[in-house]
Amino acid sequence: MTLGDALPAVEQPIPAATGRAWIERLAAAECPALTTRRRRRQEQTGANHDPIVWVEAVGSNVMDADGNRYVDLTSGFGAALIGHRHPKVVAAVRNQAERLLHALGDLHPSDVKIQLLERLCALAPWDDARAMLSLGGADAVTAALKTAVLATGKTGVLAFEGSYHGLTYGPLAVSGYAERFRAPFAAQLQPDVCFAPWPAPKTAVDAALCALPSDWSTIGAVIVEPIQGRGGVRLPPPGFLRGLARLCRERGALLIADEILTGLGRCGAWWRSVDDGALPDLICVGKALGGGLPVSACIGRHEVMQAWGDPDQEAIHTGTFYGDPLGSAAALATLDVIEGHGWIEAAAIRGKGFADVLRHAALPGVGEVRQAGMMLGLQLNRKSQALILARALLERGYLVLPAGARADVIQLAPAVTISDDQLEGFVSALRGALAAS
Ligand SMILES: Cc1ncc(COP(=O)(O)O)c(C=O)c1O
């Protein structure tokens, strides 16, 4: 087995001496919030929550500073959809680095930036699309929120409880994930946001739509994750997004689909919202787009993006590194790989197969297994259990993320390229971790 497809090999304690030294340096240099969070988790769960320090990653394998090898079922927060350090992405980045690292963004763009914009417009679900590039997911959400204000003249936003759209000010204001994230900054957040309940999967679509506020007079945008990720891999009822899109049209609001985690094939289709029958007005994309480099985009229908106005005026939304050549080259290579190797169909088929295996494994303590393509959520019975289990799995060599406001969901977002052996190994490790917890 080559590195990338290999099973875990955890032979050193987590952390051992080298990792420990790095963690001490981290604690002395990093914002204390993160060390404090680890300590609090330790107190909450009684388990060690020291991080591993990554020194190498390829395919679905990660190596830590102590020489341990892991299998990454998070694909680096979803960014390594086609695996870490995909050779075609690395080659594209190398070639680009030989030629041009930085250009003058919106003033004098690079050739690769233009190619990436064209490519994203061609992938969009409208005949005529326009795109704006940026770096992180939160940037793309910010661009979409601003677009909606310009296009509708209304500043109100309808968002959902449990949603996560990023933590810069615009996205934070519309993230219903946890009140404690917003509370310290409440005075600086845009106030015109209302949060609707996120419908359970078996709710009738009409009932779910009826639970939305009745007064839309100030609402210019509805922002939705087609599947809530950090909120606990929560799928809405089938057809809910389609109904939401219809309601937006009737009420004069724009539908923003935050496909930062769900898009680009992760859920077995380019766009999960479109797969559910919805035609959003704006789509946010990030994470997987850069193949490991920070690249994101807000893509919109031409008529909507037209609201940015007269191109002779100053660009009122841009950034020094938005659409940078290196990231653009990486993104083009990533899209080539996703498109050219049938990974979207593979995500649909492999994800379903993996979920079936997990369901039939009758794992004690695991309730529902939720799945769409290679995005899965394992519902656990107890609050905070995902924190304990994630650690127990790490010690067995598998990286997973706890999710849900109660930390009772294990979120899996493996690379579409992960090997069958690695998936099977995970199921055994999970059984062992559950038995020991
Ligand atoms: C659905 C969704 N939107 C937005 C974001 C924010 O992206 P970023 O962390 O790159 O700003 C995330 C990150 O997890 C996400 O899952």
The ligand as an SDF file (V2000), in Angstrom:
LIG
                    3D

 16 16  0  0  0  0  0  0  0  0999 V2000
  -21.2830   25.5610    4.8950 C   0  0  0  0  0  0  0  0  0  0  0  0
  -20.1120   26.4290    5.2580 C   0  0  0  0  0  0  0  0  0  0  0  0
  -20.1320   27.7200    4.9300 N   0  0  0  0  0  0  0  0  0  0  0  0
  -19.1120   28.5390    5.2210 C   0  0  0  0  0  0  0  0  0  0  0  0
  -18.0090   28.0700    5.8920 C   0  0  0  0  0  0  0  0  0  0  0  0
  -16.8790   29.0060    6.2120 C   0  0  0  0  0  0  0  0  0  0  0  0
  -15.7690   28.7070    5.4350 O   0  0  0  0  0  0  0  0  0  0  0  0
  -14.3280   29.2340    5.8830 P   0  0  0  0  0  0  0  0  0  0  0  0
  -14.0070   28.5480    7.1770 O   0  0  0  0  0  0  0  0  0  0  0  0
  -13.4320   28.8110    4.7500 O   0  0  0  0  0  0  0  0  0  0  0  0
  -14.4370   30.7030    6.0280 O   0  0  0  0  0  0  0  0  0  0  0  0
  -17.9570   26.7290    6.2760 C   0  0  0  0  0  0  0  0  0  0  0  0
  -16.8060   26.2140    7.0230 C   0  0  0  0  0  0  0  0  0  0  0  0
  -16.8180   25.1870    7.6380 O   0  0  0  0  0  0  0  0  0  0  0  0
  -19.0340   25.8880    5.9510 C   0  0  0  0  0  0  0  0  0  0  0  0
  -19.0480   24.5950    6.2860 O   0  0  0  0  0  0  0  0  0  0  0  0
  1  2  1  0
  2  3  1  0
  2 15  2  0
  3  4  2  0
  4  5  1  0
  5  6  1  0
  5 12  2  0
  6  7  1  0
  7  8  1  0
  8  9  2  0
  8 10  1  0
  8 11  1  0
 12 13  1  0
 12 15  1  0
 13 14  2  0
 15 16  1  0
M  END
$$$$
